[in-house]
Each structure stands twice: as C-alpha cells, then as structure tokens.
C-alpha cells in the first residue's frame, strides 16, 4: 500500500470513485456525463477538484482509497471557470454549481477545511490520517452516507443541497497504549510462523491456529485497549479457527477497530526465542506494517539460559501498541 497523488495513471479510477461516492448528487447536477465533467475539472484544476489536494492510496496499481479536500482560499479563486468546464451546459448547471460554492464559502471560516470526497475500501484510515494532520482545525463535509461520519463523532449541520447531508468536526485525537503477551510450545511436525512469515526450522509452534505467537501478542495489545476484549473471545478455539492464519486474524482486527475510530500509530515487539530470527527481521516488520499501516519494530532475545525458552521449550512474544483514538 502506498500513498500518492492524482496522476495520469490513476485518474480514471479516482474519478470513478469520486463520482460513485456522490452519484445521485452528480447525476442530478451534470446528467449522464458527470464523470466526464469531473475529469475535465481535475484536468483544469477547477475548485474543488484540485489535483494536488487529492490523496490516493494504491496497491498493485489499484486505487484503494481517495480523499479530496479544499481550503476556503482555493474555493474562492477560480470557481468561475466552471463555465469553461461545462461549455453549453452553462445554464442552469453552471449557475447551480456557483450557487453551491458560494453557499459553501458563506459557511467557511478562513482556517476551515472541506472534504470534497472520501471513497474506497480504506476511507476510515484516510480520514484518520487527515484528521491527525489537521489537528485543531474544523473539517466540513457534505455526503450522501452518514455512517462513517457518525462513527467518527461528526456533528450534523444544515445541508447546502437536498440530496446531501452536512457534517463538521474539530480535529482532535487521543493516544492510548495496549500490551500483549503470548507463549506457545515448540514441537516437531509444525510450521514455524512468526509475524506472518514462515521461518526455516525443524520445529514449529503448537496451537489451535497456526500459533503465530507474535501476531497473537499484537492482537491482544490492540483489542484489549480498544474493544476491552482478548484474542480468545474474538477467535475462540472452534472448527472455524482451527489452523487459521493469525496474520489474517490480525488484518480482521485492524479493520474492525478502524471502523470504530481506533488506529495503531506504532507497535514495538520483543520475541524470546531459542531459534535465531534476526535474518527475518525485515520481512516480519514489513509484513506487519502492511497490515497495521504504522511503524513496527521487532527485537529478538535468546533468554540467556535463564528463561524456559532457552531450553527449546517455546517462544514468547511481548508487544506494546500505541493507538490513536479519534475523539
């Protein structure tokens, strides 16, 4: 997953996502050629479709999320160019567009920010990053769907258009900390999976799932502080979870807590293992960062013949997670 901006390679997907998010509104405004006019507005940088303000999440060439925003100054300058975008549709569409933008400007304070579009699979994470980067400023958004804004504690206000609902929020968040710990015995006949990475070893970890001790510790550190729960309650030892991938379980947990406004900001781990793992550090960290979308550090200890792990009895993982809660 990488964060980028609008470019010639992703503009078609971005326009499609932006359009679909407010399809009913854009269809009423522009008719059957809505996507064409949105793309033309992007090409000409006509407010609020300004390329440099379009944050795009991509994975393997696919756009997974889009957040488009504008400031009052950007709305104020150049919105009359909608007449150039619309051509012969100047009346009544051009008049409607300018009326809506003028209404927006009346409701804006100079430091306020306006979210034009929030769409895609990872819109919760995009909204979180935007709120965090805009701390203590007010965000205004007009949307068809209220779900995500209700979950993120936005307040509903008077709308500017019958098909849209207006929400606003002063950007703030609080930081929380969670700790996780897990131990599994080493046995023959099992694969050794640590942080979603298969380790070359004659011994593996015994457990109901794939016994990925590091992923289990991270899950506990997250669900304890966010959901007041533990891994055993969320993934009980039943047939569904027998042999299950723990990295898949971690992905489910991250998506679940994201929907409730919780986002890992850093994860620090210690693994006590008699099996040398240092050559796998980069792969393990990268695998976990791809799912957690935050920095992950992993340190390895042998136990120095003091802990039971030194006697090839098992592997222990301890994890501390910092989590941002949108408030």
N, C-alpha and C positions, 0 to 999 in steps of 0.2 A: 504494500500500500504506500503510495507517495502522494504528497500534497503539491499541487501545481496550480497554474492559472489557465485561463482560456487561451487556446491556440488553434491553429488551422487543423490539427489532427483530432481534437476533441470537440470542436464547436457544434457538430451535428448532434452528438449525444447530449451535450449540455443544453442546447436549445430545446431538444425533445423533453428533457427532464423539467426545465423551467416552464415549458408550456403545460405539461401534464399536471404540474402542481396546482395551477390555477386555470385549468382547461375551460371551465364554464365561464369564467370571467373574460378570458382572452377570446373565446368564441363569440361572446356577445359583443365584444369591442371590435374585433377585427374580422369576424366571419371565418370562412373556410381557409383563408390564407394567413392565419395567425402566426404559424411558425415562420413563414417567410418574412413577416414584418419584424418579428423578434430578432431573427438573424440579421436582418438589414440594420436594425437599431444597434445591435452589437458591433457590426462592421463599421458603423459610423460613430460609435461611442456616444449615442444619444441617451441622455439620462432617462431612466435609471439603469439602462443596460450598458454599463461601462466595463470594458474588458478587464482593466487592472483590479477591479473590485470583485471579481468572480473567483472564488476559491473552489478548486476542483480536487476531488480525491479520485485517484486512478489505481487500478490493479490489473496488471497484464493487459493494458490497452483498453480496459473497460472503465467507464466513469461510474463510480460507486456513490458519489455524493456531490452536491453543488450548494454553495451558499453565495448569494449575490447580495451586495449591500450598497448603500449610497449615503453620502452626507448631505446636509442642507445646502452647502455651497455648490455641490455637484448637481443637485436638483435645480438650483437657481439659475445655473449658467447652461444655456444650450437646449433647454427643453422645447423651445420653439421649433427646433429642427425636426420635430415630429412631422411637420408639414412636408418636409423633403422625403421622409421615410414613406409616408402614406400616399404620396402622389395624388391621384384623382380621388382618393378616399378622404380628402381633407375635411369635407363636411358630410356627415356630422362627426365622424370618428376623431378627426384631429381636434375638434372642439371639445369632445368628451375627454380625450387624453389630457389636454391642457387644463381643463377644469379640475380633473382629479389631482394632477400635480400641484395646482395652485391650492387646492384644499389641503394637501399634504404639507405644503410649506407653511400654511397658517397654523398647523398643529405642532410644528417643529420648533424646538429651541436650538440655538446655534451649535451646541455640542451633542445633540441627539444623533442617533444612527438609525437608519431604516433598512430592514431586511426585505429585499425585493423578492427573493426566492430562497427556499430551503427544501431540498428534494433529494431523494435517493435512499439507499439502504442504510447509510451511516449518518443520517441527518442529526441524530442525538449527539454524536461525537463532534460533528462540525459546529453545532450550536454551542456546545460546551466550550470548545476552543475559542469561539468568537466571543462568548461572554467573558471568559478568562482574560482575553487580550484587551477587552474593552471595559475593564473594571471601573465602577463608579460612574459610568455613563448610562444614559437611558436608551433602550432599544425599542423601536416601534415596528410592528409587523402587521400586514393585512393578509389574511389567509382564508381558504375555504374550510380547512380542517383545524379544529381547536385542540386535538388530542395532545400533541407534543407540547404545546404552549401551556396547557393546563398542568401537565406533569412537571413543567419547569417553573411553575409558580408565576406565570404572567398574569396580569390583570386585564380584563376585557374592558374596552372603551367604546365610544360611539364610532360606528363604521363610516367610511367615506363612500361606500358603494353598497347597494342592496345585496349583492352576491358575496361580499367579503365580510369577515369579522376582524375587528382591530384588537390587537393585544400590545401591551407595553410592559417593560420591566427595567428596573435599575439593576445593573450588572454587579453581582457580588457572588462570592462562594466562600465556603469554609473548608479547612483541611482536617481530615480525620486520619487516625492510624489504626492499623489492624495487624495482629500477629498470628502466624500459623505454624504448626509443628506436626510432623508425621514421621513414623518409622515403619519400615517393612523388613521382614527377614530375607536373607539371601538363600536361595535354593537352586538346585540343579533342575534343568528342564524348562526354564522360563527365560523369555527375552528380558534384557535389562533396558528399560526405557526411563530416561531422565529428561524432564522438560520437553517431552515430545520427540526426543532424539534417541534413536536406537544405539546402544553402546556395544562395542565388540567385547563380549565377555562370555565365559563358560557358565557363569551364574546369573540368575535373574532375581527379581523381587516377587515374593509371594503376596497375592492379594486377590480380592474379588474381581476388580477391574484389571487393567494392565499394570497396576501397582506402581504407577509413576509417582514416586514419593514427593518429588519437587512440585509437580502440578497440584498434588493434593494439599500441600502446605500453603501454596499460593491461594488456592480456592478457599481454604479455611480462613486465611487472613483477610480475604475480601468479603465473604458472606457473613462473617462474624460482625464486622463493623457496619455493614450496610443493611443486611437482612435479619440480623440478630439470629443467625442460624448456623449450621455446620454442614460439612460435606455429606455426612451420613444421613441427615434429614432430607437433603435435596436429591442425593443419588443413593437410595437405600440398596442393600445387598439383595437384589432380586434378579430374576432371569433377564430383565431388560438391560441391566448394568453389568452382567457377567462378561468379563473380558473386554469391557468397554474402553475406548481410548480416553485417557484422562485429559489429554490436550483438547479433545473435542468437548469434554465436560467443562474445561476452563473457558473455552470460547462461548459456550451457552451461558455460563455465569456472567462473563463480561457483558454480553449483550443484554442480559436480564437486568443487571444493576445499572447499565447505561440508560435504559428506558425509565428508571426511577430517579435519574439525575445524579448518579454516582459514577466517578471516573478515576481510575488509577492514574496517579501522577508520577510515581516512582515505586520500584519494587527492589528490595535488597535481600539476597538469599545466602545462606550458608548450608553446605552439604557436608556431612561427616560420612566418609566412605573409605573402605579399605581398598577399593578399586580406583586406580588413578583416572581422573576425569578431566584433567587440565587441558588436554588436547581437544576437548569437546566444548570448551567454554564459549567460543564464538558462535557455534551452531546452536547451542542451548539458548544463549541470550537472544539471538536473532529470532529463533522460533517463538520465544515468549513475547518479545517485543512486537512481533507481527500481530499477535492476538490482543495483548494488553494495550498496545499503542502508547507506550511510555517507556522511559529508560529502565532496563533491568540489569542488575549486577549479580553475578554468581561467583561465590568463593568456595574453595574446596579445602577441607581439613581431613587429616588421617585419623585423628583421635589419639595419636601418640601413645598407643598401648595402654591408655587409661580408660577409654570408653569401650563398651562391648563391640562397637562397630569395628574396632581394630582387630578383633579376633574373627573376622569374616562372618559375624552373626547377622549383620544387616546394614542398612543405610538409613540415615536420618536427615531430614531437611527442615530447616527453620527459616521463616520468612517474615519480614516486616514490610507492609504495604502502606504507602501514603495514598489517600483517596480524597479527591476534591468533591464536595457536595454543593450543587448549585442551590443557592438559597435566595 
